[in-house]
Amino acid sequence: MKAVKPNTKNTGDGLKLLQSLKTDSAALVFFDPQYRAIMDQLKYGNEGSRQHQRFEMPQMTTPQIRKFAAEIMRVLQPSGHAVMWMDKFVLCTYGAAPIFPLDWTVDLVTWDKMKIGMGYRTRRRGEYVLICQKPPRRAKGIWIDHAIPDVWPEKKNSEHPHSKPYDLQKRILLAVTSPGDLVVDPCAGGYGVLKICLETGRKFMGCDVASIKPGRGNTKASTNTRKERKMATGKKRRAHPPYSVMMTSKPKHQGPGRRGKNQGKRFAKRAPAPVSIGKRARYY
Ligand SMILES: C[S@@+](CC[C@H](N)C(=O)[O-])C[C@H]1O[C@@H](n2cnc3c(N)ncnc32)[C@H](O)[C@@H]1O
C-alpha cells in the first residue's frame, strides 16, 4: 500500500492503514466491514444475479474483522468512539462481544432505510449502528448532541451498494468530535465519511481495497426488475394474450352455469350508479 494520505480516497488494505496510525490518536473510527458470514448463511437464492455487486465485493472473514477491531482499539484515544455497522443477522449472531469488548458498548441506533428488503420471516428495513467507547466510558462533556433519536429514518443514497446514511453519520461525528480531530474509516466504500470530514473540518484517514464507480452502486443492488426476478426465481411470467384476442374472447366468468342458479341475482340487486347533483353524488 502506498503512503496513506489524509483527506483523500486511498486504495489499499484497511488493516495496513490502521497499523500505520499512532496509538491513542483517533477520536472516532467508523467500522463497516464486508461480512463474509452473511453471504454464507443467508442464501436468498439470488446472490449471482440481483446481488452481483455485493458478491463481487471483497469479503472479510471473522478472524480478519477481529484483527481490524484489535487495531481500532489500539488507535482510539481514551474515551474515543468506534461506530460499527451491522445488520440483524450479525447483531443477533455475534453482537459486539467477539469484536469489541462487551463493556465498550454504550449505545445502539437503528437506521430505518425506508425501503423493504428480504427476509425469510419479517423483511428487513433496518440496519444497526453499535456505538462503542474506549474506557474510560463517559457521556458527559464527550457526547454533546442529546437530540439524536435511536431510530433514524433516512433513505439510502446511491454512492455505493452499502453506503450508510450520510446525515446520521454526520450527527454522530459532530456529537463526539471537535474540528481537527482524527476520524478513521478503514473500509470506506463510497467515502461518505470523507465527505463529512471535509465539510466539518475533521481530519480523515481512510481507504478501501476496491474502488466502485460513483453512482453505479445502488443500481443493480436495488433495481429488482421483472427480468431479474425471473432470473432469480426461475419462474416464467404469465404472458397476456394479444389485445385483439382479449377483445373478442368471452370473459371466463360469463360461461353458462358457472355460478349456478344464483348467477346474475347479485348484480340485479345492486344499486344503480350515482348521479351527480352539483358537487355531491346521491343514490336514489
Ligand atoms: C460495507 S462496505 C462499506 C460501505 C461504506 N461504509 C459506505 O458508506 O459507503 C465494506 C467495504 O469494505 C471493503 N473491504 C473489504 N475488505 C477490505 C480490506 N481488507 N481493507 C479495506 N477495505 C476492505 C469492501 O471493498 C467494501 O467496499
PDBQT file of the ligand as one rigid body, heavy atoms in Angstrom, charges set to zero:
ROOT
HETATM    1  C1  LIG A 301     -19.987  -2.450   3.781  1.00  0.00    +0.000 C 
HETATM    2  S1  LIG A 301     -18.870  -1.713   2.667  1.00  0.00    +0.000 S 
HETATM    3  C2  LIG A 301     -18.551  -0.131   3.329  1.00  0.00    +0.000 C 
HETATM    4  C3  LIG A 301     -19.534   0.915   2.885  1.00  0.00    +0.000 C 
HETATM    5  C4  LIG A 301     -19.210   2.288   3.431  1.00  0.00    +0.000 C 
HETATM    6  N1  LIG A 301     -19.355   2.362   4.851  1.00  0.00    +0.000 N 
HETATM    7  C5  LIG A 301     -20.091   3.363   2.786  1.00  0.00    +0.000 C 
HETATM    8  O1  LIG A 301     -20.841   4.039   3.498  1.00  0.00    +0.000 OA
HETATM    9  O2  LIG A 301     -20.047   3.504   1.571  1.00  0.00    +0.000 OA
HETATM   10  C6  LIG A 301     -17.444  -2.607   3.054  1.00  0.00    +0.000 C 
HETATM   11  C7  LIG A 301     -16.253  -2.249   2.229  1.00  0.00    +0.000 C 
HETATM   12  O3  LIG A 301     -15.136  -2.925   2.753  1.00  0.00    +0.000 OA
HETATM   13  C8  LIG A 301     -14.223  -3.074   1.698  1.00  0.00    +0.000 C 
HETATM   14  N2  LIG A 301     -13.188  -4.023   2.125  1.00  0.00    +0.000 N 
HETATM   15  C9  LIG A 301     -13.206  -5.366   2.147  1.00  0.00    +0.000 A 
HETATM   16  N3  LIG A 301     -12.043  -5.843   2.604  1.00  0.00    +0.000 NA
HETATM   17  C10 LIG A 301     -11.267  -4.763   2.884  1.00  0.00    +0.000 A 
HETATM   18  C11 LIG A 301      -9.946  -4.598   3.398  1.00  0.00    +0.000 A 
HETATM   19  N4  LIG A 301      -9.174  -5.627   3.716  1.00  0.00    +0.000 N 
HETATM   20  N5  LIG A 301      -9.486  -3.336   3.545  1.00  0.00    +0.000 NA
HETATM   21  C12 LIG A 301     -10.238  -2.262   3.216  1.00  0.00    +0.000 A 
HETATM   22  N6  LIG A 301     -11.480  -2.357   2.740  1.00  0.00    +0.000 NA
HETATM   23  C13 LIG A 301     -11.994  -3.593   2.577  1.00  0.00    +0.000 A 
HETATM   24  C14 LIG A 301     -15.100  -3.503   0.539  1.00  0.00    +0.000 C 
HETATM   25  O4  LIG A 301     -14.476  -3.218  -0.693  1.00  0.00    +0.000 OA
HETATM   26  C15 LIG A 301     -16.348  -2.644   0.761  1.00  0.00    +0.000 C 
HETATM   27  O5  LIG A 301     -16.327  -1.501  -0.038  1.00  0.00    +0.000 OA
ENDROOT
TORSDOF 0
